[in-house]
Amino acid sequence: GTHYYSFETGNIVTATEAKTAALQIQFLRDSANSAGVSYGALSKDFIRFSAAMNSAKIPMAESNELFKALTRAAGSLGMSAEETSGALNALGQMASKGTVSMEELRQQLGDRLPGAMGLVAQGLGITEKALIDLVSSGNLAAYELFPALTRALQQMAAETNTLSGAWERLKNLMKGTAQDLGDAGWATILTEALKILGTALGSVLSLLQG
């Protein structure tokens, strides 16, 4: 079949490999846009992360879902580029080793991704204490952690969107009822606002705290 020269890697690649690479580049651009970071800032991390996942035989679709969920969460949580890179590297190390260690989960990942322990526990459907026991005994495989963390991060993203929606509802409420109201009217608005935002924010905080 037809072969192409890859200017990124300096290797000769097949047409299928070239197509896959093009799709991955587009995926990376979409992920960067979704996370609100530059394409260049993520590209090296993405290459390292994808290589580690590929070596561990983690399916590309699953690897991409985790990458997208993590980078989007990083944007929402205000993580720095260094913290995001560190979190991705921690996941790459887990993939390479196959078994999740407490050092990687609690320190390398947890020090960079807020609430990492709680998110993983939630994704696995167990308590944080049960997660600690599982990891300490060497019985949590990386391929089990990845989809669990992806699910939890996606749920957190959905809750964050709910919070954004709550803020929009609050603004609409204030616009719609602020006219010709005295102090009693404003008290009603603020009470309702706290209810709306409190429910949405509580959902996000409960995910982060585990």
C-alpha positions as CSV (number, residue, x, y, z in Angstrom):
1,G,0.0,0.0,0.0
2,T,0.9,3.7,-0.1
3,H,3.4,4.9,2.5
4,Y,4.0,8.4,3.8
5,Y,6.8,10.2,5.6
6,S,5.8,11.6,9.0
7,F,7.5,14.9,9.7
8,E,6.6,14.7,13.4
9,T,8.3,11.4,14.1
10,G,10.6,11.0,11.1
11,N,9.3,7.6,10.4
12,I,7.7,6.0,7.3
13,V,4.0,5.2,8.1
14,T,1.3,3.4,6.2
15,A,-1.9,5.1,4.9
16,T,-3.9,3.7,7.9
17,E,-1.4,5.0,10.4
18,A,-1.4,8.4,8.7
19,K,-5.2,8.5,8.9
20,T,-5.1,7.5,12.6
21,A,-2.5,10.2,13.3
22,A,-4.6,12.8,11.5
23,L,-7.7,11.8,13.6
24,Q,-5.6,12.0,16.8
25,I,-4.3,15.4,15.9
26,Q,-7.9,16.6,15.4
27,F,-8.9,15.0,18.7
28,L,-6.1,16.8,20.4
29,R,-7.2,20.2,18.9
30,D,-10.8,19.5,20.1
31,S,-9.7,18.6,23.6
32,A,-7.5,21.7,23.8
33,N,-10.4,23.9,22.8
34,S,-12.8,22.2,25.2
35,A,-10.3,22.6,28.1
36,G,-9.5,26.2,27.1
37,V,-5.8,25.6,26.7
38,S,-3.5,25.9,23.7
39,Y,-2.9,23.0,21.4
40,G,0.9,23.4,21.7
41,A,0.7,23.2,25.5
42,L,-0.9,19.8,25.4
43,S,0.7,18.2,22.4
44,K,3.8,16.8,24.1
45,D,1.8,15.6,27.1
46,F,-0.7,13.9,24.7
47,I,2.1,12.1,22.8
48,R,3.7,10.8,26.0
49,F,0.3,9.8,27.5
50,S,-0.9,8.1,24.4
51,A,2.4,6.2,24.0
52,A,2.2,4.9,27.6
53,M,-1.5,3.9,27.1
54,N,-0.7,2.2,23.8
55,S,2.2,0.2,25.3
56,A,-0.1,-1.0,28.1
57,K,-2.6,-2.1,25.5
58,I,-5.3,0.4,26.7
59,P,-7.8,0.9,23.7
60,M,-7.3,4.2,22.0
61,A,-11.0,5.2,22.5
62,E,-10.7,4.6,26.2
63,S,-7.3,6.4,26.4
64,N,-8.8,9.4,24.5
65,E,-11.9,9.6,26.8
66,L,-9.7,9.7,29.9
67,F,-7.4,12.4,28.3
68,K,-10.4,14.5,27.3
69,A,-12.1,14.2,30.7
70,L,-8.9,15.0,32.6
71,T,-7.9,18.0,30.5
72,R,-11.5,19.4,30.7
73,A,-11.5,19.0,34.4
74,A,-8.1,20.7,34.6
75,G,-9.6,23.7,32.8
76,S,-12.7,23.8,35.1
77,L,-10.6,23.4,38.3
78,G,-8.0,26.0,37.2
79,M,-5.1,23.6,37.2
80,S,-1.8,24.9,35.8
81,A,-0.2,23.5,32.7
82,E,2.4,21.9,35.0
83,E,-0.2,20.3,37.2
84,T,-2.1,19.0,34.2
85,S,1.1,17.6,32.7
86,G,2.0,16.0,36.1
87,A,-1.4,14.3,36.4
88,L,-1.2,12.9,32.8
89,N,2.3,11.6,33.5
90,A,1.1,10.0,36.7
91,L,-1.6,8.1,34.7
92,G,1.0,7.2,32.1
93,Q,3.2,5.7,34.9
94,M,0.3,3.7,36.2
95,A,-0.3,2.3,32.7
96,S,3.3,1.4,32.3
97,K,3.5,-0.4,35.7
98,G,0.0,-2.1,35.3
99,T,-0.8,-1.9,39.0
100,V,-1.7,1.3,40.9
101,S,0.5,2.2,43.8
102,M,-0.5,4.5,46.7
103,E,2.4,6.9,45.9
104,E,1.1,7.3,42.3
105,L,-2.5,7.7,43.3
106,R,-2.3,9.8,46.4
107,Q,0.9,11.9,45.7
108,Q,1.7,12.0,42.0
109,L,-2.0,12.2,40.8
110,G,-3.6,13.4,44.0
111,D,-1.2,16.4,44.5
112,R,-2.1,17.7,41.1
113,L,-5.8,16.7,40.6
114,P,-8.0,18.0,43.4
115,G,-10.1,15.2,45.0
116,A,-8.4,12.4,42.9
117,M,-8.9,9.8,45.6
118,G,-12.6,10.6,46.0
119,L,-13.1,10.7,42.2
120,V,-11.5,7.3,41.7
121,A,-13.5,5.8,44.6
122,Q,-16.7,7.2,43.3
123,G,-16.0,5.9,39.8
124,L,-15.4,2.4,41.2
125,G,-18.5,2.6,43.4
126,I,-16.6,2.1,46.6
127,T,-15.7,4.1,49.7
128,E,-12.4,6.0,49.9
129,K,-11.3,3.6,52.7
130,A,-12.0,0.6,50.6
131,L,-10.0,2.2,47.8
132,I,-7.0,2.7,50.1
133,D,-7.2,-1.0,51.2
134,L,-7.5,-2.1,47.5
135,V,-4.5,-0.1,46.4
136,S,-2.4,-0.9,49.5
137,S,-2.9,-4.6,48.9
138,G,-1.8,-4.2,45.2
139,N,-5.1,-5.3,43.9
140,L,-6.1,-2.3,41.7
141,A,-5.1,-2.7,38.1
142,A,-4.5,0.5,36.0
143,Y,-7.0,-0.8,33.4
144,E,-9.6,-0.8,36.1
145,L,-8.8,2.7,37.4
146,F,-8.9,4.4,34.0
147,P,-12.6,4.0,33.1
148,A,-13.6,4.6,36.7
149,L,-11.7,7.9,36.8
150,T,-13.1,8.9,33.4
151,R,-16.7,8.3,34.6
152,A,-16.2,10.4,37.7
153,L,-14.6,13.2,35.8
154,Q,-17.4,13.2,33.3
155,Q,-19.9,13.4,36.0
156,M,-18.1,16.2,37.6
157,A,-18.1,18.0,34.3
158,A,-21.9,17.5,34.1
159,E,-22.3,18.9,37.6
160,T,-20.1,21.9,36.7
161,N,-22.3,22.5,33.7
162,T,-25.3,22.4,36.1
163,L,-23.6,25.0,38.2
164,S,-23.2,27.2,35.1
165,G,-26.8,26.7,34.3
166,A,-27.8,27.6,37.8
167,W,-25.9,30.9,37.5
168,E,-27.8,31.6,34.3
169,R,-31.1,30.8,36.0
170,L,-30.1,33.1,38.9
171,K,-29.4,36.0,36.5
172,N,-32.7,35.4,34.7
173,L,-34.5,35.3,38.0
174,M,-33.0,38.6,39.0
175,K,-33.8,40.3,35.7
176,G,-37.3,39.0,35.7
177,T,-38.3,40.0,39.2
178,A,-36.1,42.9,40.2
179,Q,-38.3,45.6,38.8
180,D,-40.5,47.6,41.3
181,L,-39.4,45.4,44.2
182,G,-38.7,46.6,47.7
183,D,-36.4,45.0,50.3
184,A,-38.8,42.1,50.7
185,G,-38.6,41.3,47.0
186,W,-34.8,41.3,47.1
187,A,-34.8,39.0,50.1
188,T,-36.9,36.6,48.1
189,I,-34.5,36.7,45.2
190,L,-31.5,36.1,47.4
191,T,-33.1,33.3,49.2
192,E,-34.0,31.5,46.0
193,A,-30.5,32.3,44.5
194,L,-28.8,30.6,47.5
195,K,-31.1,27.5,47.0
196,I,-30.3,27.2,43.3
197,L,-26.6,27.8,43.6
198,G,-26.2,25.8,46.8
199,T,-27.7,22.6,45.3
200,A,-25.5,22.8,42.2
201,L,-22.3,23.7,44.1
202,G,-23.0,21.1,46.7
203,S,-23.0,18.4,44.0
204,V,-19.6,19.5,42.7
205,L,-18.1,19.8,46.1
206,S,-19.3,16.3,47.1
207,L,-17.6,14.8,44.1
208,L,-14.3,16.6,44.9
209,Q,-14.4,15.7,48.6
210,G,-15.4,12.0,48.0
